[in-house]
Amino acid sequence: MKDKVIIITGASSGIGEATAKDIAAKGGKVVLGARREDKLRQIAEDIRAAGGEAVYQSLDVTKPEDNDALVALAKETYGRVDAIFLNAGIMPVSNVSALKTSEWKRMVDVNINGVLNGVAAVMPTFTEQKSGHILAVSSVAGLKAYPGTAIYGGTKWFVRDFMECLRMESAMEGTNIRTATLYPAAINTELLDTITDAGAAQGMSDLYDAFGISPERIARVVSFALDMPEDTTINEFTIGPANQPW
Ligand code: NDP
């Protein structure tokens, strides 16, 4: 981990924030992106106050140029990029019959196109240097179908398929680009704030009260994956509470 340069999308809260702090505490240099700059500024200050290294920049993952600019910031500041953690996401879940079609489109844009934009921004660098680590957050909803999460889950199934193809293509092409995909269960973050459907919000809130665990647990898994030797890939992690019955 020491001196590795790691870009983190969705770094302004939850899993992204916890991961940034964990990586920085272990000697990694983090490059933080999200829309809320005030949050990023505070997190970067916290990291520096603790002796770590961090820079940040406003990022909307749905805009390719913002993703390109974050990669440029990493290279200008630290001279290289070793890994990208594609973590930004939203979860405004509801039943299909509620027809919240603008939320469907938004989830596709952030959770799918956001991941694609991040990969497109970093691939030329990784391909040229013949190394790089791409980590992405899917979900338990990307492994199984749950009523109420048809579109959110669909975006996370996409992440799984995409990351698996990327892993195999990179191996076949000899680019030495490694991948890791995370499948968290209920993690106590700001994610439920994106739900506008009252029934879905209540159901999720009850579920998280019973089964939620802290984002620091996910951060430790990301750091573990990043710390593996370069000749090793560990691809898929499901992480949830010990009392998880589903
Ligand atoms: P949070 O809501 O706390 O964090 C989401 C992050 O994504 C924020 O930093 C937010 O920053 C960022 N984000 C949202 N939209 C955009 C955008 N358009 N451009 C850039 N950044 C954006 O929730 P989590 O930490 O829980 O979520 C992180 C990831 O984990 C998501 O992909 C989520 O789907 C996934 N996940 C979470 C689970 C959970 O139970 N919490 C379970 C399984 C997966 P900002 O608003 O400042 O842009």
py3Dmol code that shows the C-alpha trace and the ligand (Angstrom):
import py3Dmol

protein = """\
ATOM      1  CA  MET A   1       0.000   0.000   0.000  1.00  0.00           C
ATOM      2  CA  LYS A   2       2.801   2.406   0.865  1.00  0.00           C
ATOM      3  CA  ASP A   3       2.965   5.233  -1.704  1.00  0.00           C
ATOM      4  CA  LYS A   4       0.373   3.667  -4.023  1.00  0.00           C
ATOM      5  CA  VAL A   5      -1.787   6.302  -5.711  1.00  0.00           C
ATOM      6  CA  ILE A   6      -5.470   5.426  -5.489  1.00  0.00           C
ATOM      7  CA  ILE A   7      -8.416   7.321  -6.971  1.00  0.00           C
ATOM      8  CA  ILE A   8     -11.707   7.002  -5.077  1.00  0.00           C
ATOM      9  CA  THR A   9     -15.066   8.042  -6.554  1.00  0.00           C
ATOM     10  CA  GLY A  10     -17.920   8.794  -4.183  1.00  0.00           C
ATOM     11  CA  ALA A  11     -15.373   9.691  -1.527  1.00  0.00           C
ATOM     12  CA  SER A  12     -17.494  12.312   0.271  1.00  0.00           C
ATOM     13  CA  SER A  13     -19.343   9.918   2.608  1.00  0.00           C
ATOM     14  CA  GLY A  14     -19.967   6.327   3.615  1.00  0.00           C
ATOM     15  CA  ILE A  15     -17.841   3.586   2.094  1.00  0.00           C
ATOM     16  CA  GLY A  16     -15.738   5.994   0.001  1.00  0.00           C
ATOM     17  CA  GLU A  17     -14.854   8.198   2.969  1.00  0.00           C
ATOM     18  CA  ALA A  18     -14.038   5.226   5.212  1.00  0.00           C
ATOM     19  CA  THR A  19     -11.909   3.672   2.493  1.00  0.00           C
ATOM     20  CA  ALA A  20     -10.019   6.901   1.832  1.00  0.00           C
ATOM     21  CA  LYS A  21      -9.135   7.217   5.512  1.00  0.00           C
ATOM     22  CA  ASP A  22      -8.132   3.564   5.824  1.00  0.00           C
ATOM     23  CA  ILE A  23      -5.893   3.638   2.747  1.00  0.00           C
ATOM     24  CA  ALA A  24      -4.279   6.939   3.775  1.00  0.00           C
ATOM     25  CA  ALA A  25      -3.628   5.617   7.279  1.00  0.00           C
ATOM     26  CA  LYS A  26      -1.761   2.714   5.682  1.00  0.00           C
ATOM     27  CA  GLY A  27       0.455   4.984   3.583  1.00  0.00           C
ATOM     28  CA  GLY A  28      -1.473   5.178   0.309  1.00  0.00           C
ATOM     29  CA  LYS A  29      -1.953   8.510  -1.489  1.00  0.00           C
ATOM     30  CA  VAL A  30      -5.632   9.123  -2.149  1.00  0.00           C
ATOM     31  CA  VAL A  31      -7.271  11.206  -4.852  1.00  0.00           C
ATOM     32  CA  LEU A  32     -10.856  11.924  -3.853  1.00  0.00           C
ATOM     33  CA  GLY A  33     -13.809  12.709  -6.119  1.00  0.00           C
ATOM     34  CA  ALA A  34     -17.518  13.412  -5.506  1.00  0.00           C
ATOM     35  CA  ARG A  35     -19.907  16.309  -6.066  1.00  0.00           C
ATOM     36  CA  ARG A  36     -19.863  17.769  -2.524  1.00  0.00           C
ATOM     37  CA  GLU A  37     -16.545  19.618  -2.407  1.00  0.00           C
ATOM     38  CA  ASP A  38     -17.041  20.863   1.165  1.00  0.00           C
ATOM     39  CA  LYS A  39     -17.197  17.268   2.375  1.00  0.00           C
ATOM     40  CA  LEU A  40     -14.139  16.295   0.348  1.00  0.00           C
ATOM     41  CA  ARG A  41     -12.193  19.266   1.695  1.00  0.00           C
ATOM     42  CA  GLN A  42     -12.921  18.217   5.286  1.00  0.00           C
ATOM     43  CA  ILE A  43     -11.997  14.575   4.628  1.00  0.00           C
ATOM     44  CA  ALA A  44      -8.732  15.580   2.934  1.00  0.00           C
ATOM     45  CA  GLU A  45      -7.943  17.863   5.893  1.00  0.00           C
ATOM     46  CA  ASP A  46      -8.658  15.031   8.349  1.00  0.00           C
ATOM     47  CA  ILE A  47      -6.343  12.731   6.397  1.00  0.00           C
ATOM     48  CA  ARG A  48      -3.532  15.295   6.288  1.00  0.00           C
ATOM     49  CA  ALA A  49      -3.960  16.093   9.987  1.00  0.00           C
ATOM     50  CA  ALA A  50      -3.432  12.389  10.674  1.00  0.00           C
ATOM     51  CA  GLY A  51      -0.201  12.428   8.642  1.00  0.00           C
ATOM     52  CA  GLY A  52      -1.597  11.043   5.383  1.00  0.00           C
ATOM     53  CA  GLU A  53      -1.660  12.365   1.798  1.00  0.00           C
ATOM     54  CA  ALA A  54      -4.833  13.356  -0.032  1.00  0.00           C
ATOM     55  CA  VAL A  55      -6.043  15.653  -2.783  1.00  0.00           C
ATOM     56  CA  TYR A  56      -9.590  16.144  -3.999  1.00  0.00           C
ATOM     57  CA  GLN A  57     -11.593  17.538  -6.872  1.00  0.00           C
ATOM     58  CA  SER A  58     -15.263  17.970  -7.675  1.00  0.00           C
ATOM     59  CA  LEU A  59     -16.465  15.000  -9.725  1.00  0.00           C
ATOM     60  CA  ASP A  60     -19.768  14.075 -11.297  1.00  0.00           C
ATOM     61  CA  VAL A  61     -19.174  10.512 -12.464  1.00  0.00           C
ATOM     62  CA  THR A  62     -21.819  10.879 -15.189  1.00  0.00           C
ATOM     63  CA  LYS A  63     -19.550  13.410 -16.954  1.00  0.00           C
ATOM     64  CA  PRO A  64     -16.638  11.779 -18.791  1.00  0.00           C
ATOM     65  CA  GLU A  65     -14.589  14.989 -18.655  1.00  0.00           C
ATOM     66  CA  ASP A  66     -14.794  15.073 -14.833  1.00  0.00           C
ATOM     67  CA  ASN A  67     -13.418  11.522 -14.644  1.00  0.00           C
ATOM     68  CA  ASP A  68     -10.602  12.425 -17.047  1.00  0.00           C
ATOM     69  CA  ALA A  69      -9.796  15.485 -14.934  1.00  0.00           C
ATOM     70  CA  LEU A  70      -9.547  13.422 -11.740  1.00  0.00           C
ATOM     71  CA  VAL A  71      -7.062  11.053 -13.377  1.00  0.00           C
ATOM     72  CA  ALA A  72      -5.109  14.104 -14.575  1.00  0.00           C
ATOM     73  CA  LEU A  73      -5.077  15.492 -11.023  1.00  0.00           C
ATOM     74  CA  ALA A  74      -3.644  12.213  -9.711  1.00  0.00           C
ATOM     75  CA  LYS A  75      -0.870  12.229 -12.317  1.00  0.00           C
ATOM     76  CA  GLU A  76      -0.055  15.922 -11.867  1.00  0.00           C
ATOM     77  CA  THR A  77       0.077  15.594  -8.079  1.00  0.00           C
ATOM     78  CA  TYR A  78       1.668  12.207  -7.559  1.00  0.00           C
ATOM     79  CA  GLY A  79       3.072  11.295 -10.993  1.00  0.00           C
ATOM     80  CA  ARG A  80       1.136   8.057 -11.436  1.00  0.00           C
ATOM     81  CA  VAL A  81      -2.078   6.118 -10.783  1.00  0.00           C
ATOM     82  CA  ASP A  82      -1.994   2.617  -9.313  1.00  0.00           C
ATOM     83  CA  ALA A  83      -5.663   1.931  -8.623  1.00  0.00           C
ATOM     84  CA  ILE A  84      -9.168   3.312  -8.968  1.00  0.00           C
ATOM     85  CA  PHE A  85     -12.009   2.491  -6.572  1.00  0.00           C
ATOM     86  CA  LEU A  86     -15.287   2.929  -8.482  1.00  0.00           C
ATOM     87  CA  ASN A  87     -17.590   3.460  -5.555  1.00  0.00           C
ATOM     88  CA  ALA A  88     -19.986   6.331  -6.376  1.00  0.00           C
ATOM     89  CA  GLY A  89     -23.589   5.177  -6.483  1.00  0.00           C
ATOM     90  CA  ILE A  90     -27.205   5.934  -5.614  1.00  0.00           C
ATOM     91  CA  MET A  91     -30.075   3.680  -4.514  1.00  0.00           C
ATOM     92  CA  PRO A  92     -33.516   5.288  -4.944  1.00  0.00           C
ATOM     93  CA  VAL A  93     -35.346   1.952  -4.826  1.00  0.00           C
ATOM     94  CA  SER A  94     -39.091   1.426  -5.345  1.00  0.00           C
ATOM     95  CA  ASN A  95     -41.370  -1.123  -6.949  1.00  0.00           C
ATOM     96  CA  VAL A  96     -41.533  -0.985 -10.731  1.00  0.00           C
ATOM     97  CA  SER A  97     -45.260  -0.142 -10.531  1.00  0.00           C
ATOM     98  CA  ALA A  98     -44.383   3.186  -8.872  1.00  0.00           C
ATOM     99  CA  LEU A  99     -42.963   4.201 -12.278  1.00  0.00           C
ATOM    100  CA  LYS A 100     -40.288   6.497 -10.901  1.00  0.00           C
ATOM    101  CA  THR A 101     -38.771   6.586 -14.348  1.00  0.00           C
ATOM    102  CA  SER A 102     -36.459   9.553 -13.791  1.00  0.00           C
ATOM    103  CA  GLU A 103     -34.898   7.687 -10.843  1.00  0.00           C
ATOM    104  CA  TRP A 104     -34.457   4.601 -13.055  1.00  0.00           C
ATOM    105  CA  LYS A 105     -32.537   6.716 -15.565  1.00  0.00           C
ATOM    106  CA  ARG A 106     -30.496   8.386 -12.846  1.00  0.00           C
ATOM    107  CA  MET A 107     -29.440   5.015 -11.394  1.00  0.00           C
ATOM    108  CA  VAL A 108     -28.372   3.808 -14.822  1.00  0.00           C
ATOM    109  CA  ASP A 109     -26.451   7.014 -15.351  1.00  0.00           C
ATOM    110  CA  VAL A 110     -24.601   7.065 -12.021  1.00  0.00           C
ATOM    111  CA  ASN A 111     -24.216   3.344 -11.238  1.00  0.00           C
ATOM    112  CA  ILE A 112     -23.505   2.119 -14.785  1.00  0.00           C
ATOM    113  CA  ASN A 113     -22.274   5.054 -16.865  1.00  0.00           C
ATOM    114  CA  GLY A 114     -20.350   6.371 -13.859  1.00  0.00           C
ATOM    115  CA  VAL A 115     -18.401   3.115 -13.676  1.00  0.00           C
ATOM    116  CA  LEU A 116     -17.808   3.088 -17.439  1.00  0.00           C
ATOM    117  CA  ASN A 117     -16.607   6.705 -17.404  1.00  0.00           C
ATOM    118  CA  GLY A 118     -14.161   5.930 -14.608  1.00  0.00           C
ATOM    119  CA  VAL A 119     -12.775   2.914 -16.421  1.00  0.00           C
ATOM    120  CA  ALA A 120     -12.485   4.817 -19.705  1.00  0.00           C
ATOM    121  CA  ALA A 121     -10.591   7.597 -17.926  1.00  0.00           C
ATOM    122  CA  VAL A 122      -7.997   5.322 -16.361  1.00  0.00           C
ATOM    123  CA  MET A 123      -7.573   2.544 -18.960  1.00  0.00           C
ATOM    124  CA  PRO A 124      -5.107   4.329 -21.263  1.00  0.00           C
ATOM    125  CA  THR A 125      -2.788   4.926 -18.299  1.00  0.00           C
ATOM    126  CA  PHE A 126      -3.081   1.371 -17.003  1.00  0.00           C
ATOM    127  CA  THR A 127      -2.636  -0.128 -20.468  1.00  0.00           C
ATOM    128  CA  GLU A 128       0.469   1.959 -21.142  1.00  0.00           C
ATOM    129  CA  GLN A 129       2.111   1.189 -17.794  1.00  0.00           C
ATOM    130  CA  LYS A 130       1.017  -2.469 -17.995  1.00  0.00           C
ATOM    131  CA  SER A 131      -0.309  -2.420 -14.463  1.00  0.00           C
ATOM    132  CA  GLY A 132      -3.281  -1.124 -12.565  1.00  0.00           C
ATOM    133  CA  HIS A 133      -6.017  -2.202 -10.217  1.00  0.00           C
ATOM    134  CA  ILE A 134      -9.705  -1.494 -10.864  1.00  0.00           C
ATOM    135  CA  LEU A 135     -12.044  -2.066  -7.924  1.00  0.00           C
ATOM    136  CA  ALA A 136     -15.809  -1.572  -8.117  1.00  0.00           C
ATOM    137  CA  VAL A 137     -18.766  -1.761  -5.775  1.00  0.00           C
ATOM    138  CA  SER A 138     -21.629  -3.991  -6.843  1.00  0.00           C
ATOM    139  CA  SER A 139     -24.002  -5.198  -4.094  1.00  0.00           C
ATOM    140  CA  VAL A 140     -25.708  -8.290  -2.760  1.00  0.00           C
ATOM    141  CA  ALA A 141     -28.462  -6.926  -5.042  1.00  0.00           C
ATOM    142  CA  GLY A 142     -26.055  -7.660  -7.904  1.00  0.00           C
ATOM    143  CA  LEU A 143     -26.005 -11.353  -6.987  1.00  0.00           C
ATOM    144  CA  LYS A 144     -29.662 -12.046  -6.240  1.00  0.00           C
ATOM    145  CA  ALA A 145     -32.984 -10.450  -7.148  1.00  0.00           C
ATOM    146  CA  TYR A 146     -34.872  -8.668  -4.374  1.00  0.00           C
ATOM    147  CA  PRO A 147     -38.383  -7.203  -4.892  1.00  0.00           C
ATOM    148  CA  GLY A 148     -38.167  -3.421  -4.901  1.00  0.00           C
ATOM    149  CA  THR A 149     -34.672  -3.305  -6.337  1.00  0.00           C
ATOM    150  CA  ALA A 150     -35.297  -4.193  -9.987  1.00  0.00           C
ATOM    151  CA  ILE A 151     -33.436  -1.237 -11.441  1.00  0.00           C
ATOM    152  CA  TYR A 152     -30.851  -0.697  -8.683  1.00  0.00           C
ATOM    153  CA  GLY A 153     -30.103  -4.414  -8.674  1.00  0.00           C
ATOM    154  CA  GLY A 154     -29.911  -4.376 -12.465  1.00  0.00           C
ATOM    155  CA  THR A 155     -27.218  -1.707 -12.367  1.00  0.00           C
ATOM    156  CA  LYS A 156     -25.277  -3.813  -9.875  1.00  0.00           C
ATOM    157  CA  TRP A 157     -25.678  -7.014 -11.962  1.00  0.00           C
ATOM    158  CA  PHE A 158     -24.185  -4.977 -14.771  1.00  0.00           C
ATOM    159  CA  VAL A 159     -21.168  -4.117 -12.634  1.00  0.00           C
ATOM    160  CA  ARG A 160     -20.590  -7.794 -11.912  1.00  0.00           C
ATOM    161  CA  ASP A 161     -20.738  -8.819 -15.574  1.00  0.00           C
ATOM    162  CA  PHE A 162     -18.614  -5.904 -16.716  1.00  0.00           C
ATOM    163  CA  MET A 163     -15.898  -6.445 -14.123  1.00  0.00           C
ATOM    164  CA  GLU A 164     -15.694 -10.158 -14.855  1.00  0.00           C
ATOM    165  CA  CYS A 165     -15.312  -9.509 -18.606  1.00  0.00           C
ATOM    166  CA  LEU A 166     -12.721  -6.826 -17.908  1.00  0.00           C
ATOM    167  CA  ARG A 167     -10.731  -9.214 -15.721  1.00  0.00           C
ATOM    168  CA  MET A 168     -10.665 -11.919 -18.387  1.00  0.00           C
ATOM    169  CA  GLU A 169      -9.943  -9.538 -21.274  1.00  0.00           C
ATOM    170  CA  SER A 170      -7.062  -7.949 -19.363  1.00  0.00           C
ATOM    171  CA  ALA A 171      -5.601 -11.386 -18.670  1.00  0.00           C
ATOM    172  CA  MET A 172      -5.943 -12.371 -22.335  1.00  0.00           C
ATOM    173  CA  GLU A 173      -4.421  -9.085 -23.521  1.00  0.00           C
ATOM    174  CA  GLY A 174      -1.529  -9.315 -21.060  1.00  0.00           C
ATOM    175  CA  THR A 175      -2.074  -5.808 -19.731  1.00  0.00           C
ATOM    176  CA  ASN A 176      -1.727  -6.927 -16.120  1.00  0.00           C
ATOM    177  CA  ILE A 177      -4.788  -4.910 -15.092  1.00  0.00           C
ATOM    178  CA  ARG A 178      -6.328  -6.539 -12.035  1.00  0.00           C
ATOM    179  CA  THR A 179      -9.927  -6.245 -10.879  1.00  0.00           C
ATOM    180  CA  ALA A 180     -11.848  -6.716  -7.654  1.00  0.00           C
ATOM    181  CA  THR A 181     -15.601  -6.467  -7.169  1.00  0.00           C
ATOM    182  CA  LEU A 182     -17.299  -5.945  -3.816  1.00  0.00           C
ATOM    183  CA  TYR A 183     -20.794  -7.153  -2.917  1.00  0.00           C
ATOM    184  CA  PRO A 184     -21.737  -5.411   0.339  1.00  0.00           C
ATOM    185  CA  ALA A 185     -24.999  -6.153   2.152  1.00  0.00           C
ATOM    186  CA  ALA A 186     -26.453  -3.484   4.476  1.00  0.00           C
ATOM    187  CA  ILE A 187     -23.861  -0.848   5.297  1.00  0.00           C
ATOM    188  CA  ASN A 188     -24.765   2.144   7.485  1.00  0.00           C
ATOM    189  CA  THR A 189     -24.107   5.136   5.232  1.00  0.00           C
ATOM    190  CA  GLU A 190     -26.080   7.967   3.647  1.00  0.00           C
ATOM    191  CA  LEU A 191     -27.289   5.676   0.851  1.00  0.00           C
ATOM    192  CA  LEU A 192     -30.870   5.368   2.121  1.00  0.00           C
ATOM    193  CA  ASP A 193     -31.226   9.177   1.858  1.00  0.00           C
ATOM    194  CA  THR A 194     -31.569   8.700  -1.920  1.00  0.00           C
ATOM    195  CA  ILE A 195     -34.887   6.792  -1.516  1.00  0.00           C
ATOM    196  CA  THR A 196     -37.997   8.902  -2.217  1.00  0.00           C
ATOM    197  CA  ASP A 197     -40.634   6.133  -2.072  1.00  0.00           C
ATOM    198  CA  ALA A 198     -42.027   6.193   1.495  1.00  0.00           C
ATOM    199  CA  GLY A 199     -42.782   2.458   1.692  1.00  0.00           C
ATOM    200  CA  ALA A 200     -39.404   1.449   0.317  1.00  0.00           C
ATOM    201  CA  ALA A 201     -37.642   3.902   2.635  1.00  0.00           C
ATOM    202  CA  GLN A 202     -39.362   2.444   5.709  1.00  0.00           C
ATOM    203  CA  GLY A 203     -38.637  -1.140   4.648  1.00  0.00           C
ATOM    204  CA  MET A 204     -34.973  -0.392   4.034  1.00  0.00           C
ATOM    205  CA  SER A 205     -34.650   1.564   7.253  1.00  0.00           C
ATOM    206  CA  ASP A 206     -36.017  -1.398   9.245  1.00  0.00           C
ATOM    207  CA  LEU A 207     -33.656  -3.764   7.419  1.00  0.00           C
ATOM    208  CA  TYR A 208     -30.608  -1.582   8.086  1.00  0.00           C
ATOM    209  CA  ASP A 209     -31.582  -1.147  11.751  1.00  0.00           C
ATOM    210  CA  ALA A 210     -31.515  -4.940  12.093  1.00  0.00           C
ATOM    211  CA  PHE A 211     -28.547  -5.806   9.869  1.00  0.00           C
ATOM    212  CA  GLY A 212     -26.459  -2.705   9.124  1.00  0.00           C
ATOM    213  CA  ILE A 213     -22.698  -2.755   9.699  1.00  0.00           C
ATOM    214  CA  SER A 214     -20.180   0.072   9.480  1.00  0.00           C
ATOM    215  CA  PRO A 215     -18.489   1.232   6.250  1.00  0.00           C
ATOM    216  CA  GLU A 216     -15.101   0.697   7.907  1.00  0.00           C
ATOM    217  CA  ARG A 217     -15.665  -3.044   7.375  1.00  0.00           C
ATOM    218  CA  ILE A 218     -15.756  -2.483   3.619  1.00  0.00           C
ATOM    219  CA  ALA A 219     -12.730  -0.204   3.784  1.00  0.00           C
ATOM    220  CA  ARG A 220     -10.690  -3.009   5.302  1.00  0.00           C
ATOM    221  CA  VAL A 221     -11.633  -5.324   2.442  1.00  0.00           C
ATOM    222  CA  VAL A 222     -10.607  -2.745  -0.172  1.00  0.00           C
ATOM    223  CA  SER A 223      -7.265  -2.265   1.559  1.00  0.00           C
ATOM    224  CA  PHE A 224      -6.796  -6.030   1.716  1.00  0.00           C
ATOM    225  CA  ALA A 225      -7.401  -6.373  -2.031  1.00  0.00           C
ATOM    226  CA  LEU A 226      -5.062  -3.465  -2.809  1.00  0.00           C
ATOM    227  CA  ASP A 227      -2.352  -4.988  -0.664  1.00  0.00           C
ATOM    228  CA  MET A 228      -2.194  -8.319  -2.510  1.00  0.00           C
ATOM    229  CA  PRO A 229       1.007  -8.973  -4.507  1.00  0.00           C
ATOM    230  CA  GLU A 230       0.899  -7.866  -8.160  1.00  0.00           C
ATOM    231  CA  ASP A 231       0.836 -11.443  -9.460  1.00  0.00           C
ATOM    232  CA  THR A 232      -2.365 -12.203  -7.584  1.00  0.00           C
ATOM    233  CA  THR A 233      -5.978 -11.293  -8.210  1.00  0.00           C
ATOM    234  CA  ILE A 234      -8.804 -11.823  -5.748  1.00  0.00           C
ATOM    235  CA  ASN A 235     -11.956 -11.019  -7.570  1.00  0.00           C
ATOM    236  CA  GLU A 236     -15.107 -11.115  -5.565  1.00  0.00           C
ATOM    237  CA  PHE A 237     -15.977 -10.251  -1.971  1.00  0.00           C
ATOM    238  CA  THR A 238     -19.370 -10.500  -0.315  1.00  0.00           C
ATOM    239  CA  ILE A 239     -19.418  -8.594   2.954  1.00  0.00           C
ATOM    240  CA  GLY A 240     -22.315  -8.481   5.385  1.00  0.00           C
ATOM    241  CA  PRO A 241     -23.282  -8.822   8.999  1.00  0.00           C
ATOM    242  CA  ALA A 242     -22.720 -12.131  10.721  1.00  0.00           C
ATOM    243  CA  ASN A 243     -26.488 -12.398  11.321  1.00  0.00           C
ATOM    244  CA  GLN A 244     -27.372 -11.917   7.636  1.00  0.00           C
ATOM    245  CA  PRO A 245     -30.121 -14.426   6.792  1.00  0.00           C
ATOM    246  CA  TRP A 246     -30.549 -13.768   3.057  1.00  0.00           C
TER     247      TRP A 246
END
"""
ligand_1 = """\
48
NDP
P -23.271 7.104 0.399
O -24.562 7.725 -0.037
O -22.784 7.428 1.769
O -22.121 7.422 -0.647
C -22.358 7.531 -2.024
C -21.258 8.357 -2.630
O -21.486 8.449 -4.044
C -21.210 9.767 -2.078
O -19.867 10.112 -1.842
C -21.770 10.600 -3.206
O -21.149 11.880 -3.191
C -21.336 9.797 -4.409
N -22.092 10.117 -5.607
C -23.424 9.999 -5.837
N -23.723 10.443 -7.061
C -22.556 10.860 -7.627
C -22.211 11.428 -8.868
N -23.124 11.666 -9.821
N -20.911 11.731 -9.099
C -19.979 11.514 -8.152
N -20.240 10.966 -6.964
C -21.526 10.659 -6.705
O -23.504 5.542 0.244
P -22.488 4.286 0.278
O -21.193 4.668 0.826
O -23.242 3.207 0.910
O -22.383 3.936 -1.277
C -21.169 3.631 -1.917
C -21.412 2.511 -2.918
O -21.720 1.304 -2.214
C -22.572 2.742 -3.877
O -22.188 2.342 -5.183
C -23.658 1.814 -3.348
O -24.561 1.428 -4.346
C -22.809 0.661 -2.837
N -23.445 -0.214 -1.883
C -23.852 0.264 -0.669
C -24.498 -0.566 0.214
C -25.035 -0.065 1.512
O -25.765 -0.818 2.189
N -24.729 1.143 1.946
C -24.696 -1.995 -0.068
C -24.186 -2.406 -1.361
C -23.588 -1.544 -2.217
P -21.800 13.269 -3.646
O -23.241 13.242 -3.244
O -20.978 14.267 -2.881
O -21.565 13.345 -5.107
"""
view = py3Dmol.view(width=600, height=400)
view.addModel(protein, "pdb")
view.setStyle({"model": 0}, {"cartoon": {"style": "trace"}})
view.addModel(ligand_1, "xyz")
view.setStyle({"model": 1}, {"stick": {}})
view.zoomTo()
view.show()
